[in-house]
Amino acid sequence: LFTKLEARMRLIDVTRGIEKLLERLAAERTPSETVRLPFATPLTPVRDYLRARPTMSTTVDDLERFSGLTRFHLARVFRREFGLPPRAYQMRQRLARASRLLALGTPTSEVSYRCGFADQSHLTRSFREAYGITPHRWSSTFGASHRITGIAK
């Protein structure tokens, strides 16, 4: 009986020692260190960088410096991980933002400016290529007036 109790106490002491060690390590970690979630990939920061800057022009050199990968390796693994090369991924982010703004009733000219397109025709070409319809048609089909009245224009 005493042997079993002694073994249990040692296990508790070991557990407490591990907890103290983890607390000390957490206290020594600098706040600027990146904490990677268990499900995050090495490309998650690149994806987040592109998501945070959908309207800004991002060059391959920027992504190369940011990721630490060569441009060819970055393009290959990014496409494998997220289904699109980095530039196309960023364009999809722009188009997703544009579709939300159009659904809210924002004019197409303003949407093209706010989403970083060169002009309205650039938005229209990209939008039609991605979604198969024009921004105007999207706005009239999914826009705020459609939701309020329940009638498609």
VMD Tcl script that builds the backbone (N, CA, C; Angstrom):
set m [mol new atoms 459]
animate dup $m
set s [atomselect $m all]
$s set {name element resname resid chain x y z} {
  {N N LEU 1 A 0.817 -1.195 0.000}
  {CA C LEU 1 A 0.000 0.000 0.000}
  {C C LEU 1 A 0.865 1.265 0.000}
  {N N PHE 2 A 1.900 1.276 0.855}
  {CA C PHE 2 A 2.776 2.454 0.902}
  {C C PHE 2 A 3.525 2.635 -0.416}
  {N N THR 3 A 3.900 1.558 -1.041}
  {CA C THR 3 A 4.600 1.646 -2.327}
  {C C THR 3 A 3.702 2.277 -3.378}
  {N N LYS 4 A 2.419 1.867 -3.396}
  {CA C LYS 4 A 1.481 2.437 -4.361}
  {C C LYS 4 A 1.254 3.923 -4.097}
  {N N LEU 5 A 1.100 4.311 -2.845}
  {CA C LEU 5 A 0.918 5.713 -2.502}
  {C C LEU 5 A 2.150 6.532 -2.871}
  {N N GLU 6 A 3.324 5.982 -2.612}
  {CA C GLU 6 A 4.566 6.679 -2.937}
  {C C GLU 6 A 4.694 6.880 -4.448}
  {N N ALA 7 A 4.325 5.866 -5.236}
  {CA C ALA 7 A 4.397 5.972 -6.690}
  {C C ALA 7 A 3.439 7.048 -7.190}
  {N N ARG 8 A 2.264 7.127 -6.618}
  {CA C ARG 8 A 1.284 8.133 -7.013}
  {C C ARG 8 A 1.795 9.533 -6.684}
  {N N MET 9 A 2.405 9.713 -5.554}
  {CA C MET 9 A 2.937 11.018 -5.164}
  {C C MET 9 A 4.053 11.425 -6.119}
  {N N ARG 10 A 4.863 10.501 -6.531}
  {CA C ARG 10 A 5.933 10.833 -7.476}
  {C C ARG 10 A 5.342 11.300 -8.809}
  {N N LEU 11 A 4.293 10.656 -9.254}
  {CA C LEU 11 A 3.645 11.050 -10.496}
  {C C LEU 11 A 3.095 12.475 -10.391}
  {N N ILE 12 A 2.512 12.806 -9.267}
  {CA C ILE 12 A 2.007 14.159 -9.038}
  {C C ILE 12 A 3.157 15.161 -9.037}
  {N N ASP 13 A 4.266 14.805 -8.386}
  {CA C ASP 13 A 5.432 15.690 -8.368}
  {C C ASP 13 A 5.981 15.902 -9.769}
  {N N VAL 14 A 6.023 14.849 -10.565}
  {CA C VAL 14 A 6.512 14.962 -11.943}
  {C C VAL 14 A 5.586 15.886 -12.745}
  {N N THR 15 A 4.300 15.692 -12.578}
  {CA C THR 15 A 3.326 16.534 -13.289}
  {C C THR 15 A 3.484 17.999 -12.904}
  {N N ARG 16 A 3.642 18.256 -11.615}
  {CA C ARG 16 A 3.836 19.651 -11.171}
  {C C ARG 16 A 5.133 20.231 -11.720}
  {N N GLY 17 A 6.175 19.411 -11.758}
  {CA C GLY 17 A 7.452 19.875 -12.308}
  {C C GLY 17 A 7.331 20.242 -13.777}
  {N N ILE 18 A 6.599 19.445 -14.522}
  {CA C ILE 18 A 6.388 19.740 -15.939}
  {C C ILE 18 A 5.585 21.029 -16.096}
  {N N GLU 19 A 4.559 21.192 -15.294}
  {CA C GLU 19 A 3.758 22.413 -15.360}
  {C C GLU 19 A 4.599 23.650 -15.060}
  {N N LYS 20 A 5.472 23.561 -14.046}
  {CA C LYS 20 A 6.336 24.697 -13.703}
  {C C LYS 20 A 7.293 25.012 -14.848}
  {N N LEU 21 A 7.842 23.959 -15.463}
  {CA C LEU 21 A 8.747 24.151 -16.584}
  {C C LEU 21 A 8.041 24.833 -17.753}
  {N N LEU 22 A 6.829 24.404 -18.060}
  {CA C LEU 22 A 6.065 25.024 -19.144}
  {C C LEU 22 A 5.740 26.476 -18.852}
  {N N GLU 23 A 5.401 26.770 -17.605}
  {CA C GLU 23 A 5.125 28.155 -17.229}
  {C C GLU 23 A 6.365 29.024 -17.392}
  {N N ARG 24 A 7.517 28.485 -16.986}
  {CA C ARG 24 A 8.763 29.244 -17.109}
  {C C ARG 24 A 9.114 29.477 -18.578}
  {N N LEU 25 A 8.921 28.460 -19.424}
  {CA C LEU 25 A 9.196 28.616 -20.849}
  {C C LEU 25 A 8.257 29.644 -21.479}
  {N N ALA 26 A 6.999 29.607 -21.084}
  {CA C ALA 26 A 6.031 30.565 -21.625}
  {C C ALA 26 A 6.394 31.991 -21.211}
  {N N ALA 27 A 6.888 32.167 -20.009}
  {CA C ALA 27 A 7.259 33.492 -19.525}
  {C C ALA 27 A 8.499 34.015 -20.251}
  {N N GLU 28 A 9.409 33.111 -20.646}
  {CA C GLU 28 A 10.640 33.536 -21.315}
  {C C GLU 28 A 10.448 33.804 -22.802}
  {N N ARG 29 A 9.377 33.294 -23.410}
  {CA C ARG 29 A 9.137 33.464 -24.839}
  {C C ARG 29 A 8.852 34.929 -25.130}
  {N N THR 30 A 9.508 35.454 -26.136}
  {CA C THR 30 A 9.294 36.857 -26.487}
  {C C THR 30 A 7.976 36.998 -27.240}
  {N N PRO 31 A 7.294 38.125 -27.072}
  {CA C PRO 31 A 6.004 38.308 -27.731}
  {C C PRO 31 A 6.093 38.372 -29.247}
  {N N SER 32 A 7.261 38.692 -29.813}
  {CA C SER 32 A 7.371 38.801 -31.260}
  {C C SER 32 A 7.479 37.448 -31.954}
  {N N GLU 33 A 7.674 36.380 -31.198}
  {CA C GLU 33 A 7.753 35.067 -31.812}
  {C C GLU 33 A 6.395 34.665 -32.355}
  {N N THR 34 A 6.411 33.992 -33.493}
  {CA C THR 34 A 5.180 33.540 -34.093}
  {C C THR 34 A 4.770 32.223 -33.459}
  {N N VAL 35 A 3.520 32.137 -33.108}
  {CA C VAL 35 A 2.994 30.895 -32.563}
  {C C VAL 35 A 2.237 30.211 -33.679}
  {N N ARG 36 A 2.690 29.042 -34.091}
  {CA C ARG 36 A 2.049 28.320 -35.169}
  {C C ARG 36 A 1.021 27.366 -34.583}
  {N N LEU 37 A -0.172 27.477 -35.074}
  {CA C LEU 37 A -1.223 26.579 -34.647}
  {C C LEU 37 A -0.927 25.185 -35.180}
  {N N PRO 38 A -1.406 24.133 -34.515}
  {CA C PRO 38 A -1.082 22.779 -34.946}
  {C C PRO 38 A -1.552 22.459 -36.355}
  {N N PHE 39 A -2.586 23.126 -36.836}
  {CA C PHE 39 A -3.101 22.843 -38.164}
  {C C PHE 39 A -2.533 23.793 -39.217}
  {N N ALA 40 A -1.705 24.745 -38.819}
  {CA C ALA 40 A -1.162 25.719 -39.751}
  {C C ALA 40 A -0.034 25.103 -40.571}
  {N N THR 41 A 0.075 25.538 -41.815}
  {CA C THR 41 A 1.156 25.098 -42.675}
  {C C THR 41 A 2.181 26.220 -42.761}
  {N N PRO 42 A 3.362 25.943 -43.289}
  {CA C PRO 42 A 4.355 27.017 -43.447}
  {C C PRO 42 A 3.872 28.127 -44.381}
  {N N LEU 43 A 2.875 27.839 -45.200}
  {CA C LEU 43 A 2.361 28.848 -46.130}
  {C C LEU 43 A 1.214 29.666 -45.554}
  {N N THR 44 A 0.759 29.344 -44.381}
  {CA C THR 44 A -0.336 30.096 -43.771}
  {C C THR 44 A 0.009 31.580 -43.626}
  {N N PRO 45 A 1.218 31.949 -43.206}
  {CA C PRO 45 A 1.537 33.389 -43.142}
  {C C PRO 45 A 1.491 34.071 -44.512}
  {N N VAL 46 A 1.886 33.362 -45.569}
  {CA C VAL 46 A 1.825 33.936 -46.924}
  {C C VAL 46 A 0.371 34.143 -47.316}
  {N N ARG 47 A -0.467 33.146 -47.057}
  {CA C ARG 47 A -1.894 33.262 -47.361}
  {C C ARG 47 A -2.510 34.427 -46.584}
  {N N ASP 48 A -2.181 34.527 -45.302}
  {CA C ASP 48 A -2.718 35.610 -44.480}
  {C C ASP 48 A -2.230 36.976 -44.959}
  {N N TYR 49 A -0.985 37.038 -45.416}
  {CA C TYR 49 A -0.422 38.265 -45.970}
  {C C TYR 49 A -1.224 38.700 -47.197}
  {N N LEU 50 A -1.538 37.748 -48.081}
  {CA C LEU 50 A -2.313 38.061 -49.280}
  {C C LEU 50 A -3.753 38.442 -48.931}
  {N N ARG 51 A -4.317 37.779 -47.947}
  {CA C ARG 51 A -5.686 38.103 -47.532}
  {C C ARG 51 A -5.771 39.501 -46.919}
  {N N ALA 52 A -4.740 39.891 -46.190}
  {CA C ALA 52 A -4.741 41.196 -45.531}
  {C C ALA 52 A -4.521 42.336 -46.523}
  {N N ARG 53 A -3.984 42.021 -47.696}
  {CA C ARG 53 A -3.677 43.046 -48.693}
  {C C ARG 53 A -4.283 42.694 -50.052}
  {N N PRO 54 A -5.585 42.449 -50.127}
  {CA C PRO 54 A -6.143 42.025 -51.412}
  {C C PRO 54 A -6.105 43.103 -52.474}
  {N N THR 55 A -6.130 44.363 -52.076}
  {CA C THR 55 A -6.175 45.443 -53.060}
  {C C THR 55 A -4.793 45.982 -53.405}
  {N N MET 56 A -3.787 45.555 -52.693}
  {CA C MET 56 A -2.439 46.061 -52.936}
  {C C MET 56 A -1.722 45.174 -53.941}
  {N N SER 57 A -0.898 45.786 -54.752}
  {CA C SER 57 A -0.100 45.033 -55.704}
  {C C SER 57 A 1.036 44.349 -54.953}
  {N N THR 58 A 1.065 43.044 -55.012}
  {CA C THR 58 A 2.099 42.270 -54.329}
  {C C THR 58 A 2.941 41.573 -55.382}
  {N N THR 59 A 4.241 41.783 -55.341}
  {CA C THR 59 A 5.118 41.155 -56.322}
  {C C THR 59 A 5.594 39.799 -55.817}
  {N N VAL 60 A 6.096 39.016 -56.750}
  {CA C VAL 60 A 6.649 37.709 -56.387}
  {C C VAL 60 A 7.867 37.906 -55.493}
  {N N ASP 61 A 8.621 38.961 -55.731}
  {CA C ASP 61 A 9.786 39.252 -54.891}
  {C C ASP 61 A 9.372 39.511 -53.442}
  {N N ASP 62 A 8.266 40.228 -53.259}
  {CA C ASP 62 A 7.760 40.472 -51.900}
  {C C ASP 62 A 7.453 39.156 -51.200}
  {N N LEU 63 A 6.745 38.290 -51.899}
  {CA C LEU 63 A 6.365 36.997 -51.308}
  {C C LEU 63 A 7.582 36.116 -51.080}
  {N N GLU 64 A 8.539 36.204 -51.963}
  {CA C GLU 64 A 9.771 35.425 -51.828}
  {C C GLU 64 A 10.524 35.852 -50.567}
  {N N ARG 65 A 10.664 37.162 -50.375}
  {CA C ARG 65 A 11.326 37.668 -49.169}
  {C C ARG 65 A 10.527 37.325 -47.913}
  {N N PHE 66 A 9.218 37.480 -47.988}
  {CA C PHE 66 A 8.360 37.245 -46.839}
  {C C PHE 66 A 8.376 35.780 -46.408}
  {N N SER 67 A 8.351 34.870 -47.382}
  {CA C SER 67 A 8.250 33.445 -47.061}
  {C C SER 67 A 9.597 32.769 -46.841}
  {N N GLY 68 A 10.643 33.310 -47.459}
  {CA C GLY 68 A 11.938 32.644 -47.373}
  {C C GLY 68 A 12.083 31.503 -48.369}
  {N N LEU 69 A 11.110 31.347 -49.258}
  {CA C LEU 69 A 11.149 30.296 -50.272}
  {C C LEU 69 A 11.498 30.906 -51.625}
  {N N THR 70 A 12.034 30.091 -52.513}
  {CA C THR 70 A 12.274 30.587 -53.865}
  {C C THR 70 A 10.934 30.751 -54.564}
  {N N ARG 71 A 10.905 31.598 -55.576}
  {CA C ARG 71 A 9.642 31.877 -56.262}
  {C C ARG 71 A 9.020 30.632 -56.875}
  {N N PHE 72 A 9.856 29.736 -57.401}
  {CA C PHE 72 A 9.324 28.533 -58.042}
  {C C PHE 72 A 8.761 27.565 -57.005}
  {N N HIS 73 A 9.490 27.395 -55.914}
  {CA C HIS 73 A 9.006 26.499 -54.858}
  {C C HIS 73 A 7.748 27.083 -54.211}
  {N N LEU 74 A 7.742 28.388 -53.985}
  {CA C LEU 74 A 6.585 29.047 -53.394}
  {C C LEU 74 A 5.349 28.854 -54.267}
  {N N ALA 75 A 5.483 29.106 -55.565}
  {CA C ALA 75 A 4.341 28.965 -56.480}
  {C C ALA 75 A 3.842 27.523 -56.503}
  {N N ARG 76 A 4.753 26.575 -56.524}
  {CA C ARG 76 A 4.376 25.162 -56.601}
  {C C ARG 76 A 3.654 24.697 -55.338}
  {N N VAL 77 A 4.231 24.991 -54.172}
  {CA C VAL 77 A 3.618 24.498 -52.937}
  {C C VAL 77 A 2.370 25.306 -52.567}
  {N N PHE 78 A 2.336 26.593 -52.916}
  {CA C PHE 78 A 1.142 27.395 -52.634}
  {C C PHE 78 A -0.032 26.850 -53.447}
  {N N ARG 79 A 0.222 26.556 -54.700}
  {CA C ARG 79 A -0.841 26.016 -55.557}
  {C C ARG 79 A -1.319 24.656 -55.040}
  {N N ARG 80 A -0.388 23.836 -54.613}
  {CA C ARG 80 A -0.752 22.521 -54.080}
  {C C ARG 80 A -1.574 22.674 -52.791}
  {N N GLU 81 A -1.205 23.630 -51.959}
  {CA C GLU 81 A -1.864 23.813 -50.665}
  {C C GLU 81 A -3.225 24.499 -50.776}
  {N N PHE 82 A -3.328 25.553 -51.625}
  {CA C PHE 82 A -4.533 26.372 -51.659}
  {C C PHE 82 A -5.283 26.337 -52.986}
  {N N GLY 83 A -4.790 25.575 -53.950}
  {CA C GLY 83 A -5.518 25.373 -55.200}
  {C C GLY 83 A -5.281 26.405 -56.280}
  {N N LEU 84 A -4.595 27.480 -55.962}
  {CA C LEU 84 A -4.304 28.542 -56.927}
  {C C LEU 84 A -2.900 29.073 -56.677}
  {N N PRO 85 A -2.254 29.605 -57.706}
  {CA C PRO 85 A -0.991 30.299 -57.467}
  {C C PRO 85 A -1.249 31.583 -56.668}
  {N N PRO 86 A -0.238 32.132 -56.018}
  {CA C PRO 86 A -0.441 33.301 -55.150}
  {C C PRO 86 A -1.149 34.476 -55.812}
  {N N ARG 87 A -0.775 34.812 -57.026}
  {CA C ARG 87 A -1.383 35.965 -57.693}
  {C C ARG 87 A -2.874 35.723 -57.973}
  {N N ALA 88 A -3.208 34.525 -58.424}
  {CA C ALA 88 A -4.613 34.183 -58.680}
  {C C ALA 88 A -5.400 34.137 -57.375}
  {N N TYR 89 A -4.753 33.685 -56.308}
  {CA C TYR 89 A -5.411 33.651 -54.994}
  {C C TYR 89 A -5.762 35.072 -54.552}
  {N N GLN 90 A -4.816 35.983 -54.745}
  {CA C GLN 90 A -5.071 37.367 -54.368}
  {C C GLN 90 A -6.185 37.971 -55.230}
  {N N MET 91 A -6.227 37.615 -56.506}
  {CA C MET 91 A -7.297 38.107 -57.382}
  {C C MET 91 A -8.650 37.577 -56.903}
  {N N ARG 92 A -8.696 36.328 -56.466}
  {CA C ARG 92 A -9.954 35.778 -55.933}
  {C C ARG 92 A -10.387 36.524 -54.675}
  {N N GLN 93 A -9.427 36.957 -53.876}
  {CA C GLN 93 A -9.758 37.745 -52.689}
  {C C GLN 93 A -10.364 39.081 -53.102}
  {N N ARG 94 A -9.800 39.703 -54.138}
  {CA C ARG 94 A -10.345 40.966 -54.648}
  {C C ARG 94 A -11.763 40.780 -55.168}
  {N N LEU 95 A -11.956 39.704 -55.919}
  {CA C LEU 95 A -13.275 39.451 -56.500}
  {C C LEU 95 A -14.311 39.128 -55.419}
  {N N ALA 96 A -13.902 38.421 -54.385}
  {CA C ALA 96 A -14.825 38.115 -53.282}
  {C C ALA 96 A -15.251 39.411 -52.589}
  {N N ARG 97 A -14.289 40.302 -52.385}
  {CA C ARG 97 A -14.621 41.595 -51.779}
  {C C ARG 97 A -15.539 42.398 -52.687}
  {N N ALA 98 A -15.241 42.368 -53.993}
  {CA C ALA 98 A -16.075 43.085 -54.960}
  {C C ALA 98 A -17.498 42.537 -54.958}
  {N N SER 99 A -17.644 41.236 -54.892}
  {CA C SER 99 A -18.992 40.657 -54.910}
  {C C SER 99 A -19.785 41.066 -53.671}
  {N N ARG 100 A -19.122 41.147 -52.530}
  {CA C ARG 100 A -19.811 41.600 -51.305}
  {C C ARG 100 A -20.251 43.059 -51.428}
  {N N LEU 101 A -19.358 43.905 -51.946}
  {CA C LEU 101 A -19.698 45.321 -52.105}
  {C C LEU 101 A -20.833 45.510 -53.109}
  {N N LEU 102 A -20.785 44.742 -54.193}
  {CA C LEU 102 A -21.850 44.842 -55.198}
  {C C LEU 102 A -23.187 44.396 -54.621}
  {N N ALA 103 A -23.166 43.363 -53.802}
  {CA C ALA 103 A -24.403 42.880 -53.181}
  {C C ALA 103 A -24.976 43.904 -52.204}
  {N N LEU 104 A -24.112 44.762 -51.678}
  {CA C LEU 104 A -24.580 45.820 -50.778}
  {C C LEU 104 A -25.093 47.044 -51.538}
  {N N GLY 105 A -24.971 47.008 -52.878}
  {CA C GLY 105 A -25.475 48.111 -53.686}
  {C C GLY 105 A -24.448 49.176 -54.016}
  {N N THR 106 A -23.182 48.915 -53.774}
  {CA C THR 106 A -22.126 49.873 -54.092}
  {C C THR 106 A -21.992 49.978 -55.613}
  {N N PRO 107 A -21.879 51.187 -56.163}
  {CA C PRO 107 A -21.722 51.349 -57.618}
  {C C PRO 107 A -20.457 50.655 -58.128}
  {N N THR 108 A -20.542 50.141 -59.340}
  {CA C THR 108 A -19.444 49.381 -59.935}
  {C C THR 108 A -18.160 50.199 -60.020}
  {N N SER 109 A -18.266 51.472 -60.338}
  {CA C SER 109 A -17.065 52.313 -60.444}
  {C C SER 109 A -16.359 52.411 -59.094}
  {N N GLU 110 A -17.138 52.541 -58.021}
  {CA C GLU 110 A -16.547 52.618 -56.690}
  {C C GLU 110 A -15.960 51.267 -56.273}
  {N N VAL 111 A -16.640 50.193 -56.619}
  {CA C VAL 111 A -16.148 48.850 -56.292}
  {C C VAL 111 A -14.803 48.607 -56.967}
  {N N SER 112 A -14.695 48.993 -58.227}
  {CA C SER 112 A -13.426 48.776 -58.939}
  {C C SER 112 A -12.290 49.552 -58.280}
  {N N TYR 113 A -12.574 50.756 -57.819}
  {CA C TYR 113 A -11.562 51.556 -57.130}
  {C C TYR 113 A -11.208 50.943 -55.769}
  {N N ARG 114 A -12.221 50.596 -54.975}
  {CA C ARG 114 A -11.992 50.085 -53.622}
  {C C ARG 114 A -11.353 48.700 -53.606}
  {N N CYS 115 A -11.505 47.953 -54.689}
  {CA C CYS 115 A -10.950 46.593 -54.724}
  {C C CYS 115 A -9.632 46.510 -55.487}
  {N N GLY 116 A -9.111 47.645 -55.910}
  {CA C GLY 116 A -7.779 47.676 -56.504}
  {C C GLY 116 A -7.700 47.302 -57.966}
  {N N PHE 117 A -8.803 47.415 -58.703}
  {CA C PHE 117 A -8.768 47.143 -60.134}
  {C C PHE 117 A -8.351 48.408 -60.870}
  {N N ALA 118 A -7.720 48.232 -62.020}
  {CA C ALA 118 A -7.227 49.377 -62.785}
  {C C ALA 118 A -8.371 50.299 -63.193}
  {N N ASP 119 A -9.475 49.716 -63.615}
  {CA C ASP 119 A -10.660 50.484 -63.987}
  {C C ASP 119 A -11.870 49.558 -63.980}
  {N N GLN 120 A -13.006 50.111 -64.360}
  {CA C GLN 120 A -14.256 49.363 -64.322}
  {C C GLN 120 A -14.239 48.186 -65.304}
  {N N SER 121 A -13.630 48.372 -66.458}
  {CA C SER 121 A -13.588 47.280 -67.441}
  {C C SER 121 A -12.699 46.135 -66.954}
  {N N HIS 122 A -11.643 46.460 -66.217}
  {CA C HIS 122 A -10.788 45.420 -65.637}
  {C C HIS 122 A -11.584 44.583 -64.640}
  {N N LEU 123 A -12.375 45.249 -63.814}
  {CA C LEU 123 A -13.254 44.538 -62.877}
  {C C LEU 123 A -14.242 43.666 -63.636}
  {N N THR 124 A -14.866 44.211 -64.667}
  {CA C THR 124 A -15.877 43.464 -65.420}
  {C C THR 124 A -15.276 42.224 -66.074}
  {N N ARG 125 A -14.114 42.365 -66.708}
  {CA C ARG 125 A -13.463 41.209 -67.345}
  {C C ARG 125 A -13.115 40.135 -66.322}
  {N N SER 126 A -12.503 40.549 -65.221}
  {CA C SER 126 A -12.094 39.590 -64.187}
  {C C SER 126 A -13.310 38.928 -63.540}
  {N N PHE 127 A -14.337 39.708 -63.289}
  {CA C PHE 127 A -15.546 39.211 -62.644}
  {C C PHE 127 A -16.243 38.190 -63.539}
  {N N ARG 128 A -16.374 38.521 -64.818}
  {CA C ARG 128 A -17.033 37.611 -65.758}
  {C C ARG 128 A -16.238 36.313 -65.910}
  {N N GLU 129 A -14.931 36.432 -65.941}
  {CA C GLU 129 A -14.081 35.242 -66.068}
  {C C GLU 129 A -14.232 34.324 -64.851}
  {N N ALA 130 A -14.324 34.904 -63.673}
  {CA C ALA 130 A -14.408 34.112 -62.443}
  {C C ALA 130 A -15.811 33.579 -62.167}
  {N N TYR 131 A -16.845 34.421 -62.348}
  {CA C TYR 131 A -18.204 34.070 -61.939}
  {C C TYR 131 A -19.168 33.800 -63.095}
  {N N GLY 132 A -18.754 34.156 -64.312}
  {CA C GLY 132 A -19.609 33.894 -65.464}
  {C C GLY 132 A -20.691 34.926 -65.707}
  {N N ILE 133 A -20.747 35.978 -64.906}
  {CA C ILE 133 A -21.706 37.061 -65.112}
  {C C ILE 133 A -21.005 38.390 -64.864}
  {N N THR 134 A -21.633 39.457 -65.315}
  {CA C THR 134 A -21.048 40.784 -65.129}
  {C C THR 134 A -21.320 41.287 -63.714}
  {N N PRO 135 A -20.537 42.248 -63.251}
  {CA C PRO 135 A -20.803 42.840 -61.933}
  {C C PRO 135 A -22.205 43.455 -61.834}
  {N N HIS 136 A -22.654 44.081 -62.907}
  {CA C HIS 136 A -23.987 44.684 -62.885}
  {C C HIS 136 A -25.056 43.608 -62.684}
  {N N ARG 137 A -24.911 42.516 -63.397}
  {CA C ARG 137 A -25.875 41.410 -63.265}
  {C C ARG 137 A -25.825 40.827 -61.851}
  {N N TRP 138 A -24.618 40.702 -61.302}
  {CA C TRP 138 A -24.450 40.196 -59.930}
  {C C TRP 138 A -25.172 41.110 -58.943}
  {N N SER 139 A -24.955 42.398 -59.119}
  {CA C SER 139 A -25.560 43.385 -58.228}
  {C C SER 139 A -27.084 43.333 -58.296}
  {N N SER 140 A -27.607 43.222 -59.500}
  {CA C SER 140 A -29.070 43.198 -59.634}
  {C C SER 140 A -29.654 41.871 -59.158}
  {N N THR 141 A -28.898 40.802 -59.240}
  {CA C THR 141 A -29.395 39.496 -58.801}
  {C C THR 141 A -29.266 39.304 -57.295}
  {N N PHE 142 A -28.128 39.692 -56.746}
  {CA C PHE 142 A -27.860 39.425 -55.336}
  {C C PHE 142 A -27.828 40.685 -54.480}
  {N N GLY 143 A -28.184 41.805 -55.049}
  {CA C GLY 143 A -28.077 43.083 -54.360}
  {C C GLY 143 A -29.060 43.269 -53.226}
  {N N ALA 144 A -28.876 44.361 -52.500}
  {CA C ALA 144 A -29.691 44.678 -51.326}
  {C C ALA 144 A -31.159 44.851 -51.689}
  {N N SER 145 A -31.455 45.436 -52.835}
  {CA C SER 145 A -32.856 45.637 -53.211}
  {C C SER 145 A -33.552 44.305 -53.460}
  {N N HIS 146 A -32.810 43.327 -53.935}
  {CA C HIS 146 A -33.377 41.991 -54.154}
  {C C HIS 146 A -33.763 41.350 -52.822}
  {N N ARG 147 A -32.921 41.511 -51.823}
  {CA C ARG 147 A -33.204 40.918 -50.519}
  {C C ARG 147 A -34.375 41.595 -49.829}
  {N N ILE 148 A -34.498 42.899 -50.043}
  {CA C ILE 148 A -35.567 43.641 -49.365}
  {C C ILE 148 A -36.930 43.315 -50.004}
  {N N THR 149 A -36.986 43.376 -51.325}
  {CA C THR 149 A -38.263 43.175 -51.990}
  {C C THR 149 A -38.539 41.708 -52.296}
  {N N GLY 150 A -37.474 40.914 -52.397}
  {CA C GLY 150 A -37.650 39.512 -52.748}
  {C C GLY 150 A -37.880 39.299 -54.220}
  {N N ILE 151 A -37.719 40.346 -55.025}
  {CA C ILE 151 A -37.947 40.250 -56.469}
  {C C ILE 151 A -36.637 40.555 -57.176}
  {N N ALA 152 A -36.272 39.704 -58.126}
  {CA C ALA 152 A -35.061 39.950 -58.899}
  {C C ALA 152 A -35.365 40.998 -59.957}
  {N N LYS 153 A -34.429 41.901 -60.170}
  {CA C LYS 153 A -34.616 42.944 -61.193}
  {C C LYS 153 A -34.367 42.365 -62.566}
}
mol reanalyze $m
mol bondsrecalc $m
mol representation Tube
mol addrep $m
